[in-house]
Amino acid sequence: MNRRRWTAILGCLLAGLLLAWNGQALAQTTIRAVMHAEVKHLDPHWTTADITQVHGYMVFDTLFALDEKGQPQPQMVDTYRLSADKLTYTFTLRDGLKWHDGRPVRAQDAVASIKRWAVKDAAGQKVMARAASLEAVNDKTFVLKLKESYGLTIRALAKEFSYVPFILPERLAVQDPSKAFEGDVIGSGPFMFAAKEWVPGAKTVYLKFNDYVPRKEPASYFAGGKRVNVDRVEFVVIPDQSTAVAALEKGEVDYLQRPHMDQWPLLRRNANIGMYRADVSQMQIHPNHLHPPFDNLKARQALMVMANQEDYLRAIAGDPQNFRTCYSFLGCGGWLETDAGSDLLKKPDLERAKQLLAEAGYKGEKIVVMAPSDFATINAASLTTAALLRKIGVNVDLQAMDWGTLTSRRPVKDPPSKNPAGWHIFHTTSGYAAVKEPWGHANISTACEKAWFGWPCSARATKALEELGNMTAGTDAFKKGLVEYHAALMENIPYVPLGEFFSMAAYRTDRLANILETPHAVLWNVVKK
Amino acid sequence: MLAYILRRILATLPVMGIVVVFVFLLVRIAPGDPAAIIAGDYATPENIQKIRVGLGLDKPIHVQFWIYLTNLAQGDLGRSLHSRLPVGQLILQRVEPTVALALSTLTFAILMAIPLGIVAAWKAGSLIDRAVMVFAVGGFSLPVFWLGFLLIYAFSIRLDLLPVQGYVSYRQGVLPFIRHLILPTVALGLIYMALLARITRASVLEVLQSDYIRTAYAKGVRPAGVLFAHALKNAAVPVVTTIGVGFALLIGGVVITESVFALPGLGRLTVDAVLQRDYSIIQGVTLLFALVYAVVNLVVDLSYTLFDPRIRY
């Protein structure tokens, strides 16, 4: 072989090597995002997992959506009409709505989806419990007839947290919601799910849906025009927080949905990284209302007067700029904020807690506190509770476990004395989106046997919430109803609210712009520079 | 030899049977309910029960076991309780990163450790020997996550030479594939290197003190000839055993390395499945690991015949 041929071969090899080394040179516009969890479930009506709702917002669309003022706005719906007697809603879908397989979105799809969603969702159940019929009139119009008026109907259809009323194709929506739907993940949202590229635990890929017709209004929170400015979005799984932060610093990823608080100072120091407050979470102590001592109101009051929110929040979030005290079950800063009846919560007093516990008849029985050691914030709250309980003379049985075990033990109704899986106290958090919508927030239900774990039971609070749902927000009657509801909650103490702490999202400012600051990261509207 | 191999393969069948029964029962006895995990935090007890029924987890254990066995007999490992994807597919997605990391780690460790071990044995008691042993003890003692972060900081963040995380298949380019494997290979390889260097040193040292080595010297064989022609082959058996066990361990999953470098391997698949109580995946990967151990042990046993002619099957 002569020298010229060798040179040519060597040149080709070098060019190949360079191309291979910079393999991304020809790549499409892609946002690489590290989300708070991996996408494991594709059916948003099957699970309440936040990440599945994020996936839902990418692939599916909703009839209504909340704007940045918290007001429901039409999304897939073009127009809707409410009859004078407030019993009949007539909805008309927008022109140009298409499924990812090219078929048109029909009213029949919307009807089947609402029915499927309402089997699982508390807000949906409240709508359908009042429904006389829900039927498609033609391909674009469907009608919901109610037996009695319900002021929260549109708000329920605009619900932003689990279960979000996503609209699925009829062939998926008619399937049993107790099972994940079977069939291709076809939505009508701004992104298409790339099934062939899905590697659970590693990567979930979404491609721009070119036929999506956004609304003309500018994007606002979950409402408005969903304009997609990139070719694809990749949710990359990086299990280790330090590695994820290093990947953001190096520019291997563009976005971190929920970096851990410990990493915030490091991220803030980087000039190319921006951060915004993505969510606010409420920490909660859930006592078991079925068994002594917390079947007694005085024992629950002892828990409440024992809990100094500041102590808890420092243990959970450290820096005071990462949290705020909040003496409302319904969140602070929102449309339902009130602290009516929260005197016990505002004035922590360990001596008073001891006294209340004695009045409740507590005689030193073991109190089982479940602590999930793999869930940092909830574990910190659990350990704080255990320490405070010991201070007021409680015989605490602090049981460390993983979150998976805790979630499987909390449905156990038996007392710990009869069943080792039984429990007295666990902690959890709720996002602000849930806290400010008590009609669909399972944790705060006071419906006795039908309530969430802990099974609080208050006819007064349940009735007050129902009545509040039928009132017009902002009116004097509504304000009075709100005070009544909150006072009823404080009287029953379904759980003890421990204040609010923040979640921040981080992104490369040199790469991304126009991010919508929503709790579920939605990546339409975002521009990749 | 063929009869021996057949006997060994047949002997693995009851082992696999025990593994199937044991793992099936163990994951169900362990606390945790996949339905509650799938349902998510806002789900009501009623919705959890609906999911439980939907997944067939409300059926008696013997019924669930029978369904599992009949599917397994048809080569079906079932579907993930969470993603609903076939377990076989999920395992296949993870095999490539795991095998790639295992092979690169072992290659790195063997290429570095065996010469070091031999030199240490050859120069036993010298400064070189002590230096190699200090290095081996150090390598074995460093936590892999600490070393991993240190390597990321130095080579990715500071020097900007290598990627922080992730895996790129060789099908997407050989160089990106290699670049993504370098840091995890070094972080993990150091442990195996330390282990292999120590085993090699001990084994070679033992052989060098044998009578036949003294005889070789007495016959006038040169030191290099003694080492390469007489000592090394005989010292190979424990080294090969360690390499084999190391390979099986690496296939079984190196969760910390996979987590630090975000490699989507079998180790993370297993740990995630355990945390999520994804019974089908736990059963599938455990069966795979049992099979890998059986095959690797068989291959190691057979390879002894190459190094020691006295061993016959």
Chai-1 contact restraints between the chains, C-beta under 6 A:
chainA,res_idxA,chainB,res_idxB,connection_type,confidence,min_distance_angstrom,max_distance_angstrom,comment,restraint_id
A,A20,B,G173,contact,1.0,0.0,6.0,A-B,restraint_1
A,A20,B,L175,contact,1.0,0.0,6.0,A-B,restraint_2
A,W21,B,L175,contact,1.0,0.0,6.0,A-B,restraint_3
A,G23,B,G173,contact,1.0,0.0,6.0,A-B,restraint_4
A,G23,B,P176,contact,1.0,0.0,6.0,A-B,restraint_5
A,K40,B,H82,contact,1.0,0.0,6.0,A-B,restraint_6
A,K40,B,S83,contact,1.0,0.0,6.0,A-B,restraint_7
A,H41,B,H82,contact,1.0,0.0,6.0,A-B,restraint_8
A,T47,B,I38,contact,1.0,0.0,6.0,A-B,restraint_9
A,T47,B,A39,contact,1.0,0.0,6.0,A-B,restraint_10
A,T47,B,G40,contact,1.0,0.0,6.0,A-B,restraint_11
A,T48,B,G40,contact,1.0,0.0,6.0,A-B,restraint_12
A,T48,B,Y42,contact,1.0,0.0,6.0,A-B,restraint_13
A,T48,B,A43,contact,1.0,0.0,6.0,A-B,restraint_14
A,A49,B,G40,contact,1.0,0.0,6.0,A-B,restraint_15
A,K120,B,N47,contact,1.0,0.0,6.0,A-B,restraint_16
A,S162,B,Y42,contact,1.0,0.0,6.0,A-B,restraint_17
A,S178,B,K50,contact,1.0,0.0,6.0,A-B,restraint_18
A,S178,B,I51,contact,1.0,0.0,6.0,A-B,restraint_19
A,S178,B,G54,contact,1.0,0.0,6.0,A-B,restraint_20
A,K179,B,G54,contact,1.0,0.0,6.0,A-B,restraint_21
A,A180,B,R84,contact,1.0,0.0,6.0,A-B,restraint_22
A,V199,B,Q93,contact,1.0,0.0,6.0,A-B,restraint_23
A,P200,B,S83,contact,1.0,0.0,6.0,A-B,restraint_24
A,G201,B,P264,contact,1.0,0.0,6.0,A-B,restraint_25
A,G201,B,D272,contact,1.0,0.0,6.0,A-B,restraint_26
A,A202,B,P264,contact,1.0,0.0,6.0,A-B,restraint_27
A,I238,B,Q165,contact,1.0,0.0,6.0,A-B,restraint_28
A,I238,B,A262,contact,1.0,0.0,6.0,A-B,restraint_29
A,P239,B,S259,contact,1.0,0.0,6.0,A-B,restraint_30
A,D240,B,S259,contact,1.0,0.0,6.0,A-B,restraint_31
A,D240,B,V260,contact,1.0,0.0,6.0,A-B,restraint_32
A,T243,B,Q165,contact,1.0,0.0,6.0,A-B,restraint_33
A,T243,B,V260,contact,1.0,0.0,6.0,A-B,restraint_34
A,T243,B,A262,contact,1.0,0.0,6.0,A-B,restraint_35
A,A246,B,I152,contact,1.0,0.0,6.0,A-B,restraint_36
A,A246,B,I157,contact,1.0,0.0,6.0,A-B,restraint_37
A,A246,B,V164,contact,1.0,0.0,6.0,A-B,restraint_38
A,A247,B,V164,contact,1.0,0.0,6.0,A-B,restraint_39
A,A247,B,Q165,contact,1.0,0.0,6.0,A-B,restraint_40
A,K250,B,S156,contact,1.0,0.0,6.0,A-B,restraint_41
A,K250,B,V164,contact,1.0,0.0,6.0,A-B,restraint_42
A,E252,B,V164,contact,1.0,0.0,6.0,A-B,restraint_43
A,G404,B,G32,contact,1.0,0.0,6.0,A-B,restraint_44
A,G404,B,I37,contact,1.0,0.0,6.0,A-B,restraint_45
A,G404,B,L275,contact,1.0,0.0,6.0,A-B,restraint_46
A,G404,B,R277,contact,1.0,0.0,6.0,A-B,restraint_47
A,T405,B,P31,contact,1.0,0.0,6.0,A-B,restraint_48
A,T405,B,G32,contact,1.0,0.0,6.0,A-B,restraint_49
A,T407,B,A36,contact,1.0,0.0,6.0,A-B,restraint_50
A,T407,B,I37,contact,1.0,0.0,6.0,A-B,restraint_51
A,S408,B,G32,contact,1.0,0.0,6.0,A-B,restraint_52
A,S408,B,D33,contact,1.0,0.0,6.0,A-B,restraint_53
A,S408,B,A36,contact,1.0,0.0,6.0,A-B,restraint_54
A,P411,B,P45,contact,1.0,0.0,6.0,A-B,restraint_55
A,A442,B,Y42,contact,1.0,0.0,6.0,A-B,restraint_56
A,A442,B,T44,contact,1.0,0.0,6.0,A-B,restraint_57
